Amino acid sequence: MQTSSPNSELKLPITESPGIGMVLLQEALDWRLVRSIATRLGDDLRSVVPLLFHQGILHMGSFSALSEAEKRRITEKTNSKLQFHILASSEVRRWWQLGREQLPDAFPGVGGTEPAIAITIGSDGTAEGKRISTQLQNLLNDALKCRASDIHMESQEDRLRVRFRIDGLLREMGSFPVAESKQMLSRVKVLADLDIANHRTPQDGRVSQSINGQMVDLRVSTLPCLHGEKAVLRLLPKNNSFKALEQLGFDDRDLATFRDWLGRAQGLILITGPTGSGKTSTLYTSLREIVDERRNVVTIEDPIEYQLPDINQVQVNPRAGLTFASGLRSILRQDPDIIMVGEIRDFETAQTVFQAAMTGHLVLSTLHTNDAPNAVSRLLDMGIEPYLIAGALVGVVAQRLVRRVCRSCGASYVPDETDLQRLKLDCHPEYAEIPLSWKRAFGCKECFSSGYYGREGIFEVMTVDEGLKGLIHERASQADLSHYLRARSVRSLPEAGIAKVMEGSTTIEELLRVVAV
């Protein structure tokens, strides 16, 4: 059996003009060869692609350098002498697009959707490059073990600071010497297929990465700062199992109300809150609750956080003219039953959303407001007429995320007068009759000494009933809307948070960090 030479790997030029990889694709690719090789490669087809068979040598392309073990495995499968070429990720994606056009039956996936191509963190072949690549891989491994949602790499005057966002808060995890700062950030850019020579403008990229055997989507954003660049890597595990609605934090009454909304045939449901309050997770969980084969569910998002089965997801692309408003108008011509709009940002999008909700579609979307009544005021300020809001809006959920007390180290205690005063409970004697299960957060190795493990939501659930419709028609103030809700025992966000404290799910300190009581 013939094997490839250890020195057979060739670094291809990646410039603005077509590189060698694209020349091979455009001029010399034999699709009969591809069909034959693809059946032999199996899963390895996701990491290497056949380019050309010439003078007894099969040329293969890949994102990055392969290990000797990978080369041997691929050589055994193809039974050919191989020469490997490193291609830009854009060239590999173009290869997949051409492959689906030529041989749709031989490629995994449906509907022409490009698969998430997993890559490993390669190096430039030098000892220093391999060391930097190993450090970055270890950093990603640590982040996943710590349940981090984001990695922040910040260029300081004397170091590259690394922080993980765990349960919504940033924690400093260490640093790299300033001499390694540019190398580490360049390796991140290579990983996300960004321009490593561009240090003056922000860049965004996305890549699929295997971390400890688990596939994770990485969203990478870079930003020029005073002492260099800052990179933020958001970790989105592909096998992330979304919680059921019951696990989000709704109480029984609010959960029943929200489920009633989701059962409607038409109307608009809004989820509100600031950035990082869990709005997108609530939307995804809601869609998974109601999707079935009898319904056409379409989303338009920016960005697409998670890929959901049985749902048609559209990525906003302003450069190509695909905005929320224009995309939504196209979606309405696709015979949808349920539409999810990632965010209502402007009058044009809001107007199209309300038109969709008034014409037989159930629409779910988000809005940046502090509470549920403020959503009405925000829509009025955008220019939406009161009759449209009253006629289409089914309800609004305002939410925040609070950290849960760690089960391993949390300890119960009896609140004193000071605790009651901090939550203004001393003014409400009725609370004296309610059993209290307050807890303190101490910290242990399970929660990385924070005292908290995981998060759950607190919610204000506002149903647009007849009385509220009348107030909307009258353009009532936010204060009037809030007074109406309190008179009907609709819990505000602080009241929902106090209930979590009283049942021992979270602490006073955590609640006061998230909302003002």
C-alpha positions, -999 to 999 in steps of 0.1 A, spaced: 0 0 0 13 34 -9 14 61 18 18 98 17 51 114 24 54 134 57 65 164 36 37 161 11 17 189 27 17 222 7 6 256 21 -17 271 -6 -17 309 -11 -48 326 2 -52 359 -15 -79 381 -30 -74 363 -63 -85 326 -66 -60 303 -48 -48 270 -61 -77 252 -44 -103 272 -63 -84 266 -96 -86 229 -90 -123 231 -82 -131 252 -113 -109 234 -139 -100 199 -130 -125 184 -106 -139 150 -118 -172 144 -101 -171 107 -110 -140 105 -89 -157 125 -61 -186 100 -60 -162 71 -57 -140 87 -31 -169 101 -11 -184 67 -5 -150 54 8 -143 84 31 -176 83 50 -175 107 79 -139 118 69 -155 136 40 -164 164 65 -127 171 72 -110 164 38 -122 169 3 -109 153 -30 -96 179 -54 -78 162 -83 -63 129 -94 -32 135 -114 -2 113 -124 -12 87 -98 -16 111 -69 -49 120 -53 -48 156 -41 -69 162 -9 -78 196 7 -85 203 43 -90 233 67 -58 226 86 -29 203 90 -38 167 97 -21 144 121 -2 114 108 -29 91 122 -56 110 102 -34 108 71 -30 70 75 -67 64 80 -76 85 49 -49 68 29 -62 33 39 -98 43 29 -89 57 -5 -61 32 -12 -42 59 -31 -10 79 -29 -21 112 -13 -10 148 -13 -26 172 12 -33 209 6 -44 234 32 -74 254 19 -92 285 32 -125 276 49 -143 295 21 -128 272 -5 -140 241 14 -175 255 18 -175 263 -20 -165 226 -26 -195 214 -6 -218 238 -25 -205 224 -58 -207 189 -46 -244 192 -36 -252 208 -70 -234 180 -89 -241 150 -67 -271 158 -44 -276 121 -35 -240 116 -23 -239 144 2 -253 145 37 -279 172 46 -310 183 28 -323 214 11 -288 226 0 -280 236 36 -243 238 41 -232 215 70 -213 228 99 -178 218 91 -158 207 121 -122 216 122 -94 212 147 -71 240 158 -42 238 135 -8 255 138 18 269 114 39 238 119 65 254 142 71 245 178 58 279 189 27 276 167 19 242 181 23 255 216 -1 284 210 -26 261 194 -24 237 223 -30 266 247 -61 277 228 -74 242 227 -69 239 265 -87 272 270 -117 260 251 -117 227 270 -116 246 304 -144 269 293 -167 240 284 -159 223 317 -168 255 336 -201 259 318 -189 292 304 -211 308 278 -184 332 266 -146 336 266 -132 372 268 -96 377 257 -86 413 264 -53 429 254 -40 448 284 -8 469 286 11 441 303 -8 409 295 -37 392 276 -64 388 303 -88 359 300 -122 359 316 -151 334 314 -188 343 317 -203 317 340 -240 320 350 -241 355 336 -211 370 354 -175 373 342 -147 356 362 -110 361 356 -94 328 348 -58 338 341 -37 356 315 -10 352 289 22 371 286 20 402 265 45 387 241 20 359 232 -10 382 229 -9 388 192 -1 351 185 -31 339 205 -55 364 189 -41 355 155 -48 319 162 -84 328 172 -88 346 139 -74 317 119 -99 294 137 -128 316 127 -115 323 92 -110 360 98 -84 383 83 -53 381 106 -38 412 90 -67 434 99 -62 449 133 -81 482 129 -117 472 123 -141 448 141 -146 414 126 -171 386 131 -169 349 123 -184 315 131 -170 280 131 -178 246 144 -153 231 168 -149 197 185 -141 203 222 -136 172 244 -155 152 218 -185 175 219 -194 196 189 -197 233 197 -205 263 175 -182 292 182 -192 328 174 -161 349 173 -161 387 175 -129 409 175 -127 446 185 -97 470 183 -89 485 217 -63 508 232 -36 482 238 -45 458 210 -75 437 201 -102 421 222 -118 388 211 -150 373 225 -158 337 218 -194 326 224 -198 288 230 -230 273 217 -229 235 222 -247 217 194 -262 190 216 -276 216 240 -308 201 253 -333 229 258 -353 229 289 -390 223 290 -412 253 297 -417 239 332 -380 243 339 -376 279 329 -389 293 362 -426 301 355 -449 295 385 -480 273 378 -504 302 370 -480 320 347 -471 288 329 -507 280 323 -513 315 309 -482 313 286 -492 279 273 -527 293 265 -511 320 244 -490 294 225 -521 275 217 -536 305 198 -540 303 160 -529 339 155 -516 370 174 -483 384 187 -465 372 217 -436 394 229 -407 384 252 -390 415 267 -359 423 287 -324 436 284 -295 418 266 -286 385 284 -320 381 301 -327 348 284 -353 360 258 -339 338 230 -339 307 251 -375 313 260 -384 317 223 -366 285 213 -382 265 241 -416 279 231 -411 269 195 -400 233 205 -432 231 226 -455 239 196 -437 226 165 -451 196 148 -453 181 112 -486 198 106 -473 233 109 -448 254 89 -426 272 114 -402 298 101 -378 320 120 -357 351 110 -328 358 133 -296 377 137 -277 357 145 -290 321 145 -280 310 180 -290 273 177 -301 251 148 -335 236 155 -348 205 138 -381 207 118 -379 245 117 -369 267 88 -344 293 101 -334 324 81 -302 344 89 -305 382 85 -279 396 60 -282 434 56 -254 435 30 -274 413 7 -306 433 14 -321 407 38 -333 426 68 -358 416 94 -385 436 75 -377 423 40 -371 388 52 -404 388 70 -423 399 39 -408 370 20 -416 346 48 -453 356 46 -453 343 10 -440 309 22 -474 299 37 -462 300 74 -483 290 104 -459 302 131 -432 329 127 -404 338 151 -388 372 146 -356 375 165 -361 412 175 -383 441 167 -358 469 161 -376 496 140 -410 508 127 -408 488 94 -402 455 112 -429 463 138 -455 472 112 -448 440 92 -450 419 125 -484 433 134 -497 428 98 -486 391 101 -503 387 135 -535 403 122 -537 380 91 -538 345 106 -503 339 119 -489 333 154 -459 355 157 -433 354 185 -407 381 189 -386 401 214 -383 437 224 -359 455 246 -379 470 275 -375 469 312 -410 454 320 -442 442 303 -462 475 304 -433 494 289 -436 472 258 -468 489 249 -452 524 254 -423 513 232 -445 502 204 -465 534 205 -432 554 204 -422 534 173 -454 546 156 -476 516 158 -513 526 160 -531 517 193 -558 497 174 -532 475 159 -515 468 193 -549 461 210 -560 439 182 -529 418 176 -510 417 209 -519 385 228 -495 391 257 -461 402 269 -436 383 291 -409 404 308 -380 384 322 -347 383 340 -323 355 349 -312 350 385 -286 326 397 -297 295 416 -282 287 450 -258 258 447 -274 226 461 -240 214 475 -232 244 496 -264 265 500 -276 266 536 -311 275 550 -315 303 575 -342 324 592 -344 359 578 -342 388 603 -358 422 603 -330 436 582 -336 410 555 -373 419 554 -365 456 551 -341 450 522 -370 435 502 -396 459 517 -414 430 532 -417 447 566 -445 468 551 -465 437 542 -476 418 573 -492 391 552 -458 377 545 -454 368 582 -479 340 577 -460 324 548 -433 297 556 -399 310 546 -371 288 532 -344 314 527 -309 303 518 -274 317 518 -247 310 491 -214 300 506 -193 284 478 -177 251 471 -157 233 443 -189 223 425 -199 260 419 -163 273 417 -167 290 451 -194 313 438 -223 298 458 -245 296 427 -250 269 401 -271 276 370 -298 302 364 -336 304 361 -360 331 351 -383 354 369 -413 366 349 -440 392 346 -468 378 325 -492 404 311 -523 392 292 -539 418 269 -575 414 281 -604 437 274 -596 462 301 -560 465 289 -572 469 253 -593 499 264 -563 515 281 -541 509 250 -568 526 228 -566 556 252 -528 557 250 -526 552 288 -493 558 305 -470 531 316 -479 539 352 -516 534 345 -509 501 328 -489 489 358 -515 500 382 -541 480 362 -520 449 364 -513 452 401 -550 456 408 -555 422 390 -528 405 410 -504 402 381 -469 399 397 -442 424 388 -406 413 382 -395 422 418 -425 403 432 -417 373 412 -380 375 424 -391 378 460 -411 346 456 -378 329 444 -360 342 475 -387 330 498 -387 295 484 -349 293 486 -341 292 449 -320 324 450 -307 349 475 -315 385 484 -281 397 471 -287 380 437 -322 394 434 -311 429 442 -283 426 416 -308 418 389 -338 440 397 -346 470 418 -371 462 446 
